[in-house]
């Protein structure tokens, strides 16, 4: 995940070289294949801005790390976010320090923080769409209690789980009022 300013810097560098591309979550999606010269100049420009460029193998590894984390959150919610690097090491067999550094540079957060954010996103879904209360969700994700879940949730989103519970309630009322239930 890149900050708005970082994304803006990269987009300006792309414009400077007349390259049409979209910058999304630390990745550049090119509309056309780059010539050797364009690729070289862009790489130099991006390195001058202080960013790293991942090669295809590194990019695939980063995708696999992200996918593995999402899969763990969906299928094994009881695993604490701080244990994700160990699971990644076992599952992907990656060199921990290099991959974690690269992951942090590309996504703007470390593996643990990324896992925590993914867990909070899943918790939001559970509250909004599955009508789970925070206590149930805390049990599913093996938090010590609802207070710990609320603390982590608020740390990531800036909001309490009760905010999403209220949104669910309001949506339900609107659907009932309009005869959609």
N, C-alpha and C positions, 0 to 999 in steps of 0.2 A: 504494500500500500504506500503510495507516494503522497506527500503533502501536495496541496494545491500549487504552492510555489515551485516545488521540484518538478511537478508535471508541466508547469508553465515554462520553466527553463528548457526542458527537453523539447517541448513543442516549438519554442523559438529556434532551437538548434535545427530541428527538422525543417522549419520554414526557411531558415538561412540557406539550406542546401536544396530547397525546392522539393523536398521529399514528402509525399503524401502518406500519412500514417496516423494511427490512433494510439494514444498512450492510455493504457488502462491497467491499474493495479501493478505498476512497475514493469509492465510488458509493453513493447512497441509492436503493433500489428501493421505491417507495411501493406499498402494497397498493391504495389508492384515490387517485383524482385529488384534489389539494389545491384548496381554494377560494382565491380571491385573497388573502383575509385570512390564511389559514393559511400560504400560501406566503410572504407578506410577513413575518409574525412569525417563521417558521422561518429565513428568510434573515437577518433582523436578528440572531436568536439565534446562528446559526452564525458570522456575521461578528464578533459580539462575542466569540466563543470564539477568534477569530484564524484562522479558516479561510476559504478562498475558495470561491465557488460558480461552477461552470462552466455557461454557458448551453448550449442544445442544440447549437449549431454547434461550440462548443469541445469539448463532450462527444463529438460525432461525430469531430472531429479527433483527440482523445485515443485513441478507439477505433481509428481508422485508423493512428495511430502505433504502438500496441501490436500490431495485426495485422500491420503491415508489418515490425516488428522480428521477430515470431514467424516470418513467412514467410522473411525473410532468414536467420534461424538455421537453419530447416529446409532451405531450398533452396540457400543460398550460405554454408555454414559457414566457408568460407575467409576471409570478410570479418572483419577485426578489429573488436571492439566499439567501439573509439575512432573508427572510420570511419562508424558508423551515422548520426550526425547529418547527414553529407554526403549519404548515400543518401536519408535522409528528406527533405532539402531538395530533392533532384532529383525524387524520386518523388511527394512530396505538395505541393511548392511552398509549404511553410509558412514563416512568418516565424520564423526560428530562435530569437531571444532570447525573444520572447513565448511561443511554444509550449513551449520547453524549460522556462521558468519555470513555466508552468501545469502541464506534465507532472510536474515535480519536486514541486510543491505537492500535486497529486492523488495521485501514486504514492509519494511520499516518497523517491524516488531520481531521479537524472538519467537521461537517455536512455542514456548510455554504461553506467552501472551496471545499468540495467534490461536492456540488451542482454547484458551479461556474465552476469547471473543467468539469462537465457533460454538462453544458450549452455551454462551449467553444467547446467541442467535437461535439455537435449538430450544432453549428455555422459553424465549419469546414465542416461538411457534407453538410450544406446548400450552402456554397460557392463553394465547389468542385463538388457536384453532382446535385444540383438544380439550379445552375447558378444564385444565389441571390447575390446582391451586399451588401456591408457592411451597407449602409444606410437602405435598406429594412430589413435586419436582425436586425438592431438596433431598428426599429419600431416593429418588431414581438416580440422581447424580452423586449420591453418597456425600452430601454436605453434612456437617455436624448437626445443623439445624437450619430453620428458615432464616434466622438472622444472618448466618454466614452467607447463604445464598443471596439475600438482599444486599449485603455489603458488597459482594463481588459483582452482582448485577448492576448496582448503582455505580460502582467504580468504572465499569466498562461503558455503560450507557448514559450515566448521569441521571437516570430515572429509577424509580422503585418498580418491582414487579407488579405492585398494585395498580400502577398507571396502565399497564397492558390489560390487567383484569378489568379495569374500568372501561377501557376501549371495547373489549369483548362484550361487556354488558350493554354499552351504548349501541353497538352494532346489532345486537340481538333485539333490542327495543325498536330500532329503526326497521328491521326486517319484519317484526311482529306488527308494527304500525302499518306497514305497507302490504301486509298479507303474504309475506314470503316464507313463513314458517309452516 
